[in-house]
Amino acid sequence: MDKNEGAILRQRRLELGMTQMEVARESGIELQHYQQFEYGVRPFSNCRLRIGLRICAVLELDPFEFILS
């Protein structure tokens, strides 16, 4: 699912007209950390709850989409 998670993050970010830097900054994480999720290097569904919820809030995504899939 890692690649699909990254694709969901990327697609939503682009829909919102945001850069990776903006998502990272608003989520309170380093750019490289966010990029690893989006590129599928690190599975988003396994990240810390606090980080996952922050990213979902910034991207206006339902966190259950990642937990239940």
C-alpha positions as CSV (number, residue, x, y, z in Angstrom):
1,M,0.0,0.0,0.0
2,D,3.0,2.3,0.4
3,K,2.9,3.5,-3.2
4,N,-0.8,4.1,-3.1
5,E,-0.5,6.1,0.1
6,G,2.1,8.3,-1.4
7,A,0.0,8.8,-4.5
8,I,-3.0,9.8,-2.3
9,L,-0.8,12.3,-0.5
10,R,0.6,13.7,-3.7
11,Q,-2.7,13.9,-5.5
12,R,-4.4,15.7,-2.6
13,R,-1.5,18.1,-2.2
14,L,-1.6,19.0,-5.9
15,E,-5.4,19.4,-5.7
16,L,-4.9,21.9,-3.0
17,G,-2.2,23.7,-4.9
18,M,0.4,23.1,-2.2
19,T,4.1,22.4,-2.4
20,Q,5.8,19.6,-0.4
21,M,7.5,22.3,1.6
22,E,4.2,23.9,2.6
23,V,2.7,20.6,3.7
24,A,5.8,19.8,5.7
25,R,5.9,23.3,7.3
26,E,2.2,23.3,8.2
27,S,2.5,19.7,9.6
28,G,5.5,20.7,11.7
29,I,7.9,18.2,10.1
30,E,11.0,18.4,8.0
31,L,10.6,18.5,4.2
32,Q,12.6,15.3,3.7
33,H,10.4,13.5,6.2
34,Y,7.3,14.4,4.3
35,Q,8.9,13.5,1.0
36,Q,9.7,10.0,2.2
37,F,6.0,9.5,2.8
38,E,5.0,10.8,-0.6
39,Y,7.6,8.9,-2.5
40,G,6.8,5.7,-0.6
41,V,10.2,5.3,1.0
42,R,8.5,5.3,4.4
43,P,4.9,3.9,4.8
44,F,2.6,6.7,5.9
45,S,0.3,4.3,7.6
46,N,3.1,3.4,10.0
47,C,4.1,6.9,11.0
48,R,3.5,8.3,14.4
49,L,-0.1,9.1,15.1
50,R,0.6,12.8,15.8
51,I,2.4,13.3,12.5
52,G,-0.2,11.4,10.5
53,L,-3.0,13.4,11.9
54,R,-1.2,16.7,11.3
55,I,-0.6,15.8,7.7
56,C,-4.2,14.6,7.2
57,A,-5.4,17.9,8.7
58,V,-3.2,20.0,6.4
59,L,-4.3,17.9,3.3
60,E,-7.9,17.7,4.5
61,L,-7.8,13.9,4.3
62,D,-9.7,11.4,6.4
63,P,-7.1,9.5,8.5
64,F,-9.3,6.4,8.4
65,E,-8.6,6.1,4.7
66,F,-5.1,5.0,5.7
67,I,-5.9,3.0,8.8
68,L,-8.8,0.9,7.4
69,S,-7.4,0.2,3.9
